[in-house]
Amino acid sequence: MGSASMDRDRMKYLFREILGVDVDQVVKQVVATIAVERAKQAQENSRDWKRYMEAEGGLIILPSNVTQLGRKERKP
């Protein structure tokens, strides 16, 4: 085990024992939150682009991988 890895594990231990914070859980929550926000932004950008194209007199058909961003999958 390298020095950096031991330092990281020690810091995680100290955060957990002293502050009661599980660093790994915080990281997972942050990553999940960022992923959700990016999906929402992509969906909003798609809607804005569609509105723009309609206003300009043209209709753009976006592929389903774009229009389905951020939506929950339907169960059959």
Buried (B, 14 or more C-beta within 10 A) or exposed (E): EEEEEEEEEEEBEEBBEEEEEEBEEEEEEEEEEEEEEEBEEEBEEBEEEBEEBEEEEEEEEBEEEEBBBBEEEEEE
